[in-house]
Amino acid sequence: MLDYRLLEALEKVGTLGSFERAANALGITQSAISQRISTLEQRVGILLVKRDRPVALTDVGLEIAKHVSKVKLLENELINVYNPDSSIPTLKIVMNADSLSTWWHDATAPFLKQHNVAIEIITEDQSQGLAHLQEGSVVACICSTEKTLSGTRSHYIGSMTYRFYCSPEFHQSYFSSAIDQQSLNQAPAVLYGVKDKIHEDAFTQMGLEFSSPRYLCPSSIGMVKQVASGSAYGALPTYQAAESTSELVDVFPDQAAIEIPLYWHYWREGGELLERLTDVLLSKNTRNVLQASNSLSL
């Protein structure tokens, strides 16, 4: 059996991407963390860490790190069985910022009221969440990808509806004559990040090229405010846009709304708490919350 201290060192290096940060997290020296990784590599007979900048785990290292994370999750559940007053177990999840800002809290409130658990959330574009699960840095993710990873399960939980919006002043400045390729090339757009492909995919469907000047705003609420302020146009959830009816104009009122599917991916052996959270996300209540958020529009 492998030494748990060595496995934990590997998991920390993979999660934090640095020997120094991993050492600080474990309260040991950088030399000690490096020695633990080297010892583990000697015992398994294969390289587990790429000593590049930034540090990254090899494919085998990732698989071992994922196993360690699963074991930690199961241990937390077991500890709470014989010692309910111990520290609260944590589920680490990645999801898109728009889900977090709209339907997530209403849908998961029943679960949090029933279970003594903390949820640590990482926000990422809906097209990228699965990469975090594959790396083993989270136990579950919400993303737009249907394909399931080895060792995980995937369920469709619903979709989010988006439309393109801008302020009345912005519309007057850029789109008063026409909304065509020329005007769109001049009008600034705001995206969640460099991996945000909603604009590009939607424009392709409309036979247009997405070549607007662009801002990056890694905040769902921040994007709404930036669009409402008149500095850019952007793709916003219809639920959030409906809360600012006097400040926003639909850029393409004759075009169909953009539907982004949401899939819940999670480890098969993630423990009972993860299974119960999955039941909540697949429940009628969650479907109703998502449908309610999508039914609102300007």
Sequence and secondary structure as in RCSB ss.txt:
>XXXX:A:sequence
MLDYRLLEALEKVGTLGSFERAANALGITQSAISQRISTLEQRVGILLVKRDRPVALTDVGLEIAKHVSKVKLLE
NELINVYNPDSSIPTLKIVMNADSLSTWWHDATAPFLKQHNVAIEIITEDQSQGLAHLQEGSVVACICSTEKTLS
GTRSHYIGSMTYRFYCSPEFHQSYFSSAIDQQSLNQAPAVLYGVKDKIHEDAFTQMGLEFSSPRYLCPSSIGMVK
QVASGSAYGALPTYQAAESTSELVDVFPDQAAIEIPLYWHYWREGGELLERLTDVLLSKNTRNVLQASNSLSL
>XXXX:A:secstr
   HHHHHHHHHHHHHS HHHHHHHHTS HHHHHHHHHHHHHHHTS  EE SSS EE HHHHHHHHHHHHHHHHH
HHHHHHH TTS   EEEEEE HHHHHTTHHHHHHHHHHHS  EEEEEE  TTTHHHHHHHTS SEEEES     T
TEEEEEEEEEEEEEEE HHHHHHHSSS  SHHHHHHS EEESSTT  HHHHHHHHTT      EEE   HHHHHH
HHHHTS BEEEEHHHHHTTTTT EES TTS  EEEEEEEEEETTS HHHHHHHHHHTSHHHHHHHHHHHH   
